[in-house]
Amino acid sequence: MNDNKQESVVKSLKKLITVNDMRTIFNNKEKHICVDDNTIVTPAAKDCANELGIKILKGDQIPVVAPSQPLVEKEDVSVESIIANEVSDSGLNITEELINKIVNKVVAKIGTVEKRPEMVKECDPSGIRLVRGETVKCDRFDTGIPTDKVGIKEVLNIKECPNMATGFLEIENSSFDWTLGYDEVDYIIEGSLEITIDGRKYIGNAGDVFYIPKDSSITFSAPEYCKFFFSTYPANWQELSNNK
C-alpha cells in the first residue's frame, strides 16, 4: 500500500464514542464532550448523555465562564440522582449490599421532605366542629380537562356531617362545564366566580352567594382567580354527579 492509500485509510477511520465513554465522562464529573466531524457518537451513547446531563458539543465550542461569575453546580440530591450515582459508581455490579445502600439513601432522602401540614379541626362531643380555614390546602380537582387549574378540599366527612358536604374550591384562569345532581350553595371568599346557564352569565364577587338547584347544567369559570366555600345537599354529591 502506497503512502496516498495509507493516508486515505487513516482519514476514513473515525473515532467511536460509546456508552462506556459517556459513563467515564460522568464519573470524572465532566459536563460535556467535544466532538468533530471525524467522531461517531452511537445512538445509545447519545441517549446515555441525555440521561446523565452531558452535552455533546461540535468542534471547539467549549463553554467559557467569566471569572467574575464562577459556575457553581448545585448538588443533585434527588432520588433519581442517588440511584444513578450509586449504580454508576458500582460499575453496574448490582449486589444485595448495593441495593441496601440505595434503599437507605432513598429512605433518608424521603425523610427530609417537608410534610404537608394537616388540616386543623377542633371537635366537640356534641358534634360541633371548628375548621381553621387557613390550614385547608386544596387538592387537584379533575374536571376532565388536564390544563384546568382547579383545586378542592372537603372539610367534613360524611360521618361528621351526614346530610351535607362542605369544603373549599379554587379556580385559576379556568372554565369547565358541570351538571349538578344535588343542590349547592357557594359563598365567594376571594376573587370573582362566573356561572353561565343557558347562555346567561352571572358574576359573583367576594362576599356574594350563589344557590344552584339540582339538575342545573352550568359552566364554572374564573378568568383570574376565585376561592369559594361550598355546601351541597345531599352529602354524596360525587355519586350524584355524571360529568365524566
FIVEX-325501 format. One record per residue: z, x, y of N, C-alpha, C, CB in turn; residue in one letter. Coordinates in steps of 0.1 Angstrom, whole numbers, plus 5000, padded with zeros to 4 digits. Glycine has a CB too. Layout:
BEGIN
PT   n.c3   n.c1   n.c2   ca.c3   ca.c1   ca.c2   c.c3   c.c1   c.c2   cb.c3   cb.c1   cb.c2   residuo
PT      Z      X      Y       Z       X       Y      Z      X      Y       Z       X       Y         a
...
end
This chain:
BEGIN
PT   n.c3   n.c1   n.c2   ca.c3   ca.c1   ca.c2   c.c3   c.c1   c.c2   cb.c3   cb.c1   cb.c2   residuo
PT   5000   5009   4988    5000    5000    5000   5000   5009   5012    5012    4990    5000         m
PT   4990   5006   5021    4990    5015    5033   5000   5010   5044    4976    5014    5040         n
PT   5001   5018   5055    5011    5016    5065   5009   5002   5071    5011    5026    5075         d
PT   4997   4998   5074    4995    4985    5081   5000   4973   5072    4980    4983    5084         n
PT   4997   4974   5059    5001    4963    5050   5016   4963   5048    4995    4965    5036         k
PT   5023   4975   5048    5037    4976    5047   5044   4969   5060    5042    4990    5046         q
PT   5038   4972   5071    5043    4966    5084   5042   4951   5084    5036    4972    5096         e
PT   5030   4946   5078    5028    4932    5078   5038   4925   5069    5014    4929    5073         s
PT   5042   4932   5057    5051    4926    5048   5065   4926   5055    5052    4934    5035         v
PT   5069   4936   5061    5082    4937    5068   5083   4926   5078    5084    4950    5074         v
PT   5072   4924   5086    5073    4913    5097   5074   4899   5090    5060    4914    5105         k
PT   5068   4898   5078    5068    4885    5072   5082   4881   5066    5057    4884    5061         s
PT   5090   4891   5064    5103    4889    5059   5112   4883   5069    5110    4901    5053         l
PT   5119   4872   5066    5127    4865    5076   5142   4865   5071    5123    4851    5079         k
PT   5151   4866   5081    5165    4866    5078   5169   4852   5074    5173    4872    5089         k
PT   5177   4850   5064    5181    4837    5059   5196   4835   5062    5178    4835    5044         l
PT   5199   4824   5070    5213    4821    5073   5217   4809   5063    5215    4817    5088         i
PT   5228   4811   5056    5232    4802    5046   5246   4795   5050    5233    4808    5032         t
PT   5250   4786   5041    5263    4780    5043   5274   4790   5043    5266    4769    5033         v
PT   5274   4800   5034    5284    4811    5034   5284   4819   5047    5281    4820    5022         n
PT   5273   4821   5053    5272    4828    5066   5280   4820   5076    5258    4831    5070         d
PT   5278   4807   5077    5285    4798    5086   5300   4798   5084    5279    4784    5085         m
PT   5304   4798   5072    5318    4798    5069   5324   4812   5073    5321    4796    5054         r
PT   5317   4822   5072    5322    4836    5076   5323   4836   5091    5312    4847    5072         t
PT   5314   4830   5098    5314    4829    5113   5327   4821   5117    5302    4823    5119         i
PT   5329   4810   5110    5340    4801    5113   5354   4809   5111    5340    4789    5104         f
PT   5354   4816   5099    5367    4823    5096   5369   4834   5106    5366    4829    5082         n
PT   5359   4840   5112    5360    4850    5122   5363   4844   5136    5348    4859    5123         n
PT   5365   4831   5137    5369    4824    5149   5357   4825   5160    5381    4830    5155         k
PT   5345   4826   5155    5334    4826    5164   5328   4812   5166    5322    4836    5159         e
PT   5323   4809   5177    5319    4796    5180   5304   4794   5181    5325    4792    5194         k
PT   5296   4805   5179    5282    4803    5180   5275   4815   5172    5277    4804    5194         h
PT   5262   4812   5169    5254    4823    5162   5241   4823   5169    5252    4819    5147         i
PT   5236   4835   5172    5224    4837    5179   5212   4840   5169    5225    4848    5190         c
PT   5202   4833   5169    5190    4835    5160   5178   4837   5168    5189    4823    5150         v
PT   5167   4843   5162    5154    4844    5168   5144   4838   5159    5151    4859    5170         d
PT   5131   4840   5163    5120    4834    5155   5119   4840   5141    5107    4836    5163         d
PT   5125   4851   5138    5125    4857    5125   5136   4853   5117    5124    4872    5127         n
PT   5143   4843   5120    5155    4838    5113   5153   4824   5108    5168    4839    5122         t
PT   5157   4821   5096    5156    4808    5090   5171   4803   5087    5148    4808    5077         i
PT   5174   4792   5093    5187    4786    5090   5185   4774   5081    5194    4781    5104         v
PT   5191   4775   5069    5189    4764    5059   5194   4751   5064    5195    4768    5046         t
PT   5189   4740   5060    5194    4727    5064   5209   4725   5061    5186    4716    5056         p
PT   5213   4730   5049    5227    4729    5045   5236   4737   5055    5230    4734    5031         a
PT   5231   4749   5060    5238    4757    5069   5239   4750   5083    5231    4771    5071         a
PT   5228   4743   5087    5229    4735    5099   5239   4724   5099    5215    4729    5102         k
PT   5240   4717   5087    5250    4707    5085   5264   4713   5086    5248    4699    5072         d
PT   5265   4724   5079    5279    4731    5079   5283   4735   5093    5278    4743    5070         c
PT   5273   4740   5101    5275    4744    5115   5280   4732   5123    5263    4750    5122         a
PT   5274   4721   5121    5278    4709    5129   5292   4705   5125    5269    4697    5126         n
PT   5296   4706   5112    5309    4702    5108   5320   4711   5113    5310    4702    5093         e
PT   5316   4724   5114    5326    4734    5119   5326   4737   5134    5323    4747    5112         l
PT   5317   4730   5141    5316    4731    5155   5310   4744   5160    5329    4731    5161         g
PT   5300   4750   5152    5294    4762    5155   5280   4759   5161    5292    4771    5142         i
PT   5277   4765   5173    5265    4763    5180   5254   4773   5175    5267    4764    5195         k
PT   5242   4768   5173    5231    4777    5169   5223   4779   5181    5223    4771    5157         i
PT   5223   4792   5187    5216    4795    5199   5203   4803   5196    5225    4803    5209         l
PT   5193   4800   5204    5180    4807    5203   5180   4819   5212    5168    4798    5206         k
PT   5174   4830   5206    5172    4842    5215   5186   4848   5219    5164    4839    5227         g
PT   5186   4852   5232    5198    4858    5237   5206   4849   5246    5194    4870    5246         d
PT   5206   4836   5242    5213    4826    5250   5228   4826   5247    5207    4812    5248         q
PT   5235   4837   5249    5249    4838    5246   5257   4832   5258    5253    4853    5243         i
PT   5266   4823   5255    5273    4817    5267   5282   4827   5274    5282    4806    5262         p
PT   5282   4827   5287    5289    4836    5295   5300   4828   5303    5280    4844    5305         v
PT   5312   4833   5303    5323    4826    5310   5327   4835   5322    5335    4823    5301         v
PT   5328   4829   5333    5332    4837    5345   5346   4842   5344    5330    4829    5358         a
PT   5349   4854   5348    5362    4860    5347   5373   4851   5353    5363    4874    5353         p
PT   5369   4844   5364    5379    4836    5371   5382   4823   5364    5374    4833    5385         s
PT   5373   4820   5354    5375    4808    5346   5375   4811   5331    5364    4797    5350         q
PT   5386   4817   5327    5387    4821    5312   5386   4809   5304    5399    4829    5310         p
PT   5379   4811   5292    5378    4800    5283   5390   4799   5274    5365    4802    5274         l
PT   5397   4788   5275    5409    4786    5267   5406   4775   5257    5421    4782    5276         v
PT   5407   4779   5244    5404    4769    5234   5417   4762   5231    5399    4776    5221         e
PT   5417   4748   5231    5428    4740    5227   5429   4740   5212    5426    4726    5233         k
PT   5441   4742   5207    5443    4742    5193   5441   4729   5187    5457    4747    5190         e
PT   5432   4728   5177    5429    4716    5170   5439   4714   5159    5414    4716    5164         d
PT   5448   4704   5161    5458    4701    5151   5456   4688   5144    5472    4702    5157         v
PT   5443   4683   5144    5440    4670    5138   5442   4672   5123    5427    4665    5141         s
PT   5443   4660   5116    5444    4661    5101   5431   4667   5095    5446    4647    5096         v
PT   5420   4663   5101    5407    4669    5096   5407   4684   5097    5395    4663    5103         e
PT   5412   4689   5108    5411    4704    5110   5421   4711   5101    5414    4707    5125         s
PT   5432   4705   5098    5442    4711    5089   5436   4712   5075    5455    4702    5088         i
PT   5429   4702   5070    5423    4703    5057   5411   4713   5057    5417    4689    5053         i
PT   5403   4713   5068    5392    4722    5069   5396   4736   5069    5383    4719    5081         a
PT   5407   4739   5076    5412    4753    5077   5417   4758   5064    5422    4754    5088         n
PT   5425   4749   5058    5432    4753    5045   5421   4756   5034    5442    4743    5041         e
PT   5411   4746   5033    5401    4748    5023   5393   4760   5026    5392    4735    5022         v
PT   5390   4762   5039    5381    4774    5043   5389   4787   5039    5378    4774    5057         s
PT   5402   4788   5043    5409    4800    5040   5411   4803   5025    5423    4798    5046         d
PT   5410   4792   5017    5412    4794    5003   5400   4798   4996    5417    4781    4996         s
PT   5388   4798   5003    5376    4802    4997   5371   4791   4987    5377    4815    4990         g
PT   5375   4779   4989    5371    4767    4981   5378   4768   4967    5356    4766    4979         l
PT   5389   4776   4966    5396    4777    4953   5407   4766   4954    5402    4791    4951         n
PT   5404   4754   4949    5413    4743    4950   5423   4744   4939    5405    4730    4949         i
PT   5435   4746   4943    5446    4747    4933   5457   4736   4936    5452    4761    4933         t
PT   5466   4734   4927    5477    4725    4929   5486   4729   4941    5486    4723    4917         e
PT   5487   4743   4942    5495    4748    4953   5489   4745   4967    5497    4763    4952         e
PT   5475   4747   4967    5468    4744    4980   5469   4729   4983    5453    4748    4978         l
PT   5468   4720   4973    5468    4706    4976   5482   4702   4982    5466    4698    4963         i
PT   5493   4708   4976    5506    4705    4981   5508   4710   4995    5517    4712    4971         n
PT   5502   4722   4998    5503    4728    5011   5496   4719   5021    5497    4742    5011         k
PT   5484   4714   5018    5477    4705    5027   5485   4692   5029    5463    4701    5021         i
PT   5490   4686   5018    5498    4673    5019   5510   4675   5028    5502    4669    5005         v
PT   5517   4686   5027    5529    4689    5035   5525   4690   5050    5536    4701    5030         n
PT   5514   4697   5053    5510    4698    5067   5505   4685   5073    5498    4708    5068         k
PT   5498   4677   5064    5494    4664    5069   5505   4655   5072    5484    4657    5059         v
PT   5515   4655   5063    5527    4647    5065   5535   4651   5078    5537    4648    5053         v
PT   5535   4664   5080    5542    4669    5092   5535   4665   5104    5543    4684    5091         a
PT   5521   4665   5103    5513    4661    5115   5515   4646   5118    5498    4663    5112         k
PT   5515   4638   5107    5517    4623    5109   5530   4620   5115    5515    4616    5096         i
PT   5540   4628   5111    5554    4626    5116   5555   4629   5131    5563    4635    5109         g
PT   5546   4636   5137    5546    4639    5151   5540   4629   5160    5540    4653    5154         t
PT   5532   4619   5153    5526    4609    5161   5536   4599   5166    5515    4602    5152         v
PT   5535   4597   5179    5544    4588    5185   5543   4574   5180    5543    4588    5201         e
PT   5554   4568   5176    5554    4555    5170   5553   4544   5181    5566    4552    5162         k
PT   5545   4534   5178    5543    4523    5188   5556   4515   5189    5531    4514    5184         r
PT   5561   4513   5201    5574    4506    5203   5573   4492   5198    5578    4506    5218         p
PT   5583   4487   5192    5584    4473    5186   5586   4463   5198    5594    4472    5175         e
PT   5581   4451   5195    5583    4441    5205   5598   4437   5205    5575    4428    5202         m
PT   5604   4436   5217    5618    4433    5218   5620   4418   5218    5625    4440    5230         v
PT   5628   4413   5208    5631    4399    5207   5646   4397   5204    5622    4393    5196         k
PT   5652   4388   5213    5666    4385    5211   5667   4371   5205    5674    4386    5224         e
PT   5676   4370   5194    5676    4358    5187   5691   4352   5187    5672    4360    5172         c
PT   5692   4339   5189    5705    4333    5189   5705   4324   5176    5707    4324    5202         d
PT   5717   4323   5170    5719    4314    5158   5714   4300   5160    5733    4314    5153         p
PT   5714   4295   5172    5709    4282    5175   5694   4280   5173    5713    4278    5189         s
PT   5687   4291   5173    5672    4291    5172   5666   4295   5185    5668    4277    5169         g
PT   5673   4297   5195    5668    4302    5208   5663   4316   5206    5678    4301    5220         i
PT   5651   4319   5212    5645    4332    5212   5642   4337   5226    5632    4332    5202         r
PT   5644   4349   5228    5641    4355    5241   5632   4367   5238    5653    4360    5250         l
PT   5619   4367   5242    5610    4378    5240   5608   4385   5253    5596    4373    5234         v
PT   5610   4398   5253    5608    4407    5265   5593   4409   5267    5616    4420    5264         r
PT   5587   4403   5277    5572    4403    5278   5567   4417   5280    5569    4395    5290         g
PT   5575   4426   5287    5569    4440    5289   5568   4448   5277    5579    4447    5299         e
PT   5574   4443   5266    5574    4451    5253   5562   4446   5244    5587    4450    5246         t
PT   5555   4436   5248    5545    4430    5240   5532   4438   5242    5542    4415    5244         v
PT   5526   4443   5231    5514    4450    5231   5504   4443   5222    5516    4465    5226         k
PT   5492   4440   5228    5482    4432    5221   5475   4440   5211    5473    4426    5231         c
PT   5471   4434   5200    5462    4440    5190   5448   4434   5193    5467    4436    5176         d
PT   5438   4441   5187    5424    4437    5189   5422   4423   5183    5414    4447    5183         r
PT   5415   4414   5190    5411    4401    5185   5397   4401   5182    5415    4390    5195         f
PT   5393   4397   5170    5379    4397    5165   5373   4384   5169    5378    4399    5150         d
PT   5364   4385   5179    5357    4373    5184   5343   4372   5177    5354    4375    5199         t
PT   5340   4381   5169    5327    4381    5162   5317   4390   5169    5322    4367    5161         g
PT   5321   4395   5181    5312    4404    5189   5319   4417   5190    5309    4398    5203         i
PT   5314   4428   5184    5320    4441    5183   5323   4447   5197    5312    4450    5176         p
PT   5315   4444   5207    5317    4450    5220   5327   4443   5229    5304    4450    5227         t
PT   5332   4431   5224    5342    4424    5232   5355   4432   5233    5344    4410    5226         d
PT   5361   4431   5245    5374    4437    5247   5384   4426   5249    5374    4447    5260         k
PT   5389   4422   5237    5399    4411    5237   5411   4414   5228    5392    4397    5232         v
PT   5423   4412   5233    5435    4415    5226   5444   4403   5225    5442    4427    5232         g
PT   5452   4402   5214    5460    4391    5212   5473   4395   5205    5453    4380    5203         i
PT   5484   4388   5208    5497    4391    5201   5505   4378   5201    5504    4402    5208         k
PT   5507   4373   5189    5517    4361    5188   5531   4367   5189    5514    4353    5175         e
PT   5540   4359   5196    5553    4364    5198   5564   4357   5189    5557    4363    5212         v
PT   5560   4346   5183    5569    4339    5174   5562   4336   5161    5575    4326    5181         l
PT   5568   4338   5150    5562    4335    5137   5564   4320   5134    5567    4344    5126         n
PT   5558   4315   5124    5558    4301    5120   5572   4297   5116    5548    4298    5110         i
PT   5581   4306   5111    5594    4302    5107   5603   4300   5119    5600    4313    5098         k
PT   5600   4309   5130    5608    4308    5142   5604   4296   5150    5607    4320    5150         e
PT   5591   4293   5150    5586    4282    5158   5575   4274   5150    5579    4287    5171         c
PT   5580   4265   5141    5571    4259    5131   5560   4249   5137    5579    4252    5121         p
PT   5563   4244   5149    5554    4234    5154   5543   4239   5164    5562    4224    5161         n
PT   5546   4251   5170    5537    4257    5180   5534   4272   5177    5542    4255    5194         m
PT   5523   4276   5181    5520    4291    5181   5521   4295   5195    5506    4294    5174         a
PT   5526   4307   5198    5528    4312    5212   5524   4327   5212    5542    4310    5217         t
PT   5519   4331   5223    5516    4345    5224   5508   4349   5237    5508    4350    5212         g
PT   5503   4361   5237    5496    4366    5249   5482   4369   5244    5503    4379    5255         f
PT   5472   4367   5254    5458    4371    5251   5453   4378   5263    5450    4358    5247         l
PT   5446   4389   5261    5440    4397    5272   5424   4397   5270    5445    4411    5273         e
PT   5417   4395   5281    5402    4396    5281   5398   4406   5292    5396    4382    5282         i
PT   5390   4416   5288    5385    4425    5298   5370   4426   5298    5391    4439    5296         e
PT   5364   4421   5309    5349    4422    5310   5342   4417   5298    5345    4436    5313         n
PT   5346   4405   5293    5341    4400    5280   5340   4385   5281    5349    4404    5268         s
PT   5331   4379   5272    5329    4365    5272   5326   4361   5257    5318    4360    5281         s
PT   5332   4350   5252    5330    4346    5238   5332   4331   5237    5339    4354    5229         f
PT   5324   4325   5228    5324    4311    5225   5336   4308   5215    5311    4306    5220         d
PT   5342   4296   5217    5353    4293    5208   5354   4278   5206    5366    4299    5212         w
PT   5356   4273   5194    5358    4258    5192   5372   4257   5187    5348    4252    5182         t
PT   5380   4248   5193    5394    4247    5190   5396   4235   5181    5402    4244    5203         l
PT   5403   4238   5170    5407    4227    5161   5422   4223   5163    5405    4231    5146         g
PT   5426   4225   5175    5440    4223    5179   5441   4221   5194    5449    4235    5174         y
PT   5453   4217   5199    5455    4216    5214   5461   4229   5218    5465    4204    5217         d
PT   5457   4233   5231    5461    4246    5236   5464   4245   5251    5451    4257    5234         e
PT   5475   4252   5255    5479    4253    5269   5479   4268   5272    5493    4246    5272         v
PT   5472   4272   5283    5471    4286    5287   5477   4288   5301    5457    4291    5287         d
PT   5487   4296   5303    5492    4300    5316   5488   4314   5320    5508    4299    5316         y
PT   5480   4315   5331    5474    4327    5335   5485   4336   5343    5462    4325    5344         i
PT   5487   4348   5337    5496    4357    5343   5490   4367   5353    5503    4365    5332         i
PT   5479   4373   5349    5471    4382    5357   5457   4379   5357    5474    4397    5353         e
PT   5450   4382   5368    5435    4381    5369   5430   4367   5370    5429    4388    5357         g
PT   5418   4365   5365    5411    4352    5366   5405   4349   5352    5400    4352    5377         s
PT   5407   4337   5348    5401    4332    5335   5391   4321   5338    5412    4327    5326         l
PT   5379   4323   5332    5369    4313    5333   5367   4306   5320    5355    4320    5338         e
PT   5367   4292   5321    5364    4284    5309   5352   4275   5312    5377    4276    5305         i
PT   5342   4276   5304    5330    4268    5306   5328   4258   5294    5317    4277    5306         t
PT   5326   4245   5297    5323    4235    5287   5312   4226   5292    5336    4227    5285         i
PT   5302   4224   5283    5290    4216    5286   5283   4220   5299    5294    4201    5287         d
PT   5283   4234   5302    5277    4239    5314   5285   4238   5326    5264    4231    5316         g
PT   5297   4233   5326    5306    4232    5337   5317   4243   5336    5313    4218    5338         r
PT   5318   4251   5347    5327    4262    5347   5339   4259   5356    5320    4275    5352         k
PT   5351   4263   5350    5364    4262    5358   5370   4276   5358    5373    4251    5351         y
PT   5375   4280   5370    5381    4293    5372   5396   4291   5375    5374    4301    5383         i
PT   5404   4297   5367    5419    4297    5369   5424   4311   5373    5426    4292    5357         g
PT   5433   4311   5382    5438    4324    5387   5453   4325   5383    5437    4325    5402         n
PT   5459   4336   5386    5473    4338    5383   5482   4327   5388    5478    4352    5389         a
PT   5490   4321   5379    5498    4310    5382   5493   4297   5378    5501    4310    5397         g
PT   5480   4296   5375    5473    4284    5371   5475   4281   5356    5458    4284    5374         d
PT   5473   4268   5352    5475    4264    5338   5463   4257   5334    5488    4256    5337         v
PT   5457   4260   5322    5447    4253    5315   5453   4245   5304    5436    4262    5310         f
PT   5448   4232   5302    5450    4225    5290   5437   4222   5283    5458    4211    5293         y
PT   5436   4226   5271    5423    4225    5263   5425   4216   5251    5417    4238    5259         i
PT   5420   4204   5251    5422    4195    5240   5415   4199   5227    5418    4181    5243         p
PT   5420   4194   5216    5414    4196    5203   5400   4193   5202    5422    4189    5192         k
PT   5392   4200   5194    5378    4198    5192   5369   4202   5204    5375    4184    5188         d
PT   5375   4209   5214    5367    4214    5225   5359   4226   5221    5376    4217    5238         s
PT   5346   4227   5225    5338    4239    5223   5335   4245   5236    5324    4235    5216         s
PT   5341   4256   5239    5342    4262    5252   5337   4277   5251    5355    4261    5258         i
PT   5336   4283   5263    5334    4297    5264   5346   4303   5273    5320    4300    5271         t
PT   5353   4312   5267    5363    4320    5274   5356   4332   5280    5375    4325    5264         f
PT   5359   4335   5293    5354    4347    5299   5362   4353   5310    5340    4345    5304         s
PT   5362   4366   5312    5368    4372    5323   5359   4383   5327    5383    4378    5319         a
PT   5352   4382   5339    5343    4392    5344   5350   4405   5346    5336    4387    5356         p
PT   5363   4405   5349    5370    4417    5352   5382   4418   5341    5376    4418    5366         e
PT   5393   4412   5345    5404    4413    5336   5413   4400   5337    5413    4425    5338         y
PT   5418   4395   5326    5427    4384    5326   5437   4385   5315    5419    4371    5325         c
PT   5450   4382   5318    5460    4381    5308   5467   4368   5309    5471    4393    5310         k
PT   5468   4360   5298    5475    4347    5299   5483   4345   5287    5464    4336    5300         f
PT   5493   4336   5288    5502    4332    5278   5497   4319   5272    5517    4330    5283         f
PT   5496   4318   5259    5491    4306    5253   5501   4299   5243    5478    4309    5245         f
PT   5500   4286   5242    5507    4279    5233   5498   4268   5226    5520    4272    5240         s
PT   5498   4268   5213    5489    4258    5206   5497   4249   5197    5479    4266    5197         t
PT   5492   4237   5195    5497    4227    5186   5486   4222   5177    5505    4216    5193         y
PT   5488   4223   5164    5500    4228    5156   5500   4243   5156    5500    4222    5142         p
PT   5509   4249   5149    5511    4263    5149   5500   4271   5141    5524    4267    5143         a
PT   5494   4264   5131    5484    4271    5122   5470   4271   5129    5484    4265    5108         n
PT   5469   4275   5141    5457    4274    5148   5445   4282   5142    5458    4279    5162         w
PT   5449   4294   5135    5439    4302    5129   5432   4295   5117    5445    4315    5124         q
PT   5440   4287   5110    5435    4280    5098   5426   4269   5103    5446    4275    5090         e
PT   5429   4263   5115    5421    4252    5120   5409   4256   5128    5430    4243    5129         l
PT   5407   4270   5130    5395    4275    5137   5383   4276   5127    5398    4288    5144         s
PT   5372   4274   5132    5359    4276    5124   5349   4283   5133    5354    4262    5119         n
PT   5352   4296   5136    5344    4303    5146   5337   4315   5140    5352    4307    5158         n
PT   5338   4318   5127    5332    4330    5121   5319   4326   5115    5341    4336    5111         k
end
